[in-house]
Amino acid sequence: MTVSAVQATRLLEEIQQVQGQNAAHKTNGTSGTQFQNLLSDLIENVKETENAVRQDMVNLALGEADALHNILINSAKADLAVQTLVAVRNKALDAYNELMRITL
């Protein structure tokens, strides 16, 4: 529960930072780049957490894991990272579909 709250708080802070930068650079056309950076960061976070879980599983299989709670924590982090990425992707697709429904 604590892991998800920390991850959610971090994501909220990143989104607020991007929104603040959007307000400051509204006329510069950099919002697409910022959204791309946000998605890149989310994808990188998923890769890092998945690699940590894989390494934990290897260590567990080799008998080198001494703290099973760390494996569960890393697994929860990876799950939350994937859920967050999927949620952002779904929102982006919804926004795209909404734009496609607009008739001129």
Buried (B, 14 or more C-beta within 10 A) or exposed (E): EEBBEEBEEEBEEBEEEBEEBBEEEEEEEBBEEBBEBBBEBBEEBBEEBBEBBEEBBEBEEEEEBEEEEEBEBBBBBBBBBBEBBEEBEEEEEEEEEEEEEEEE
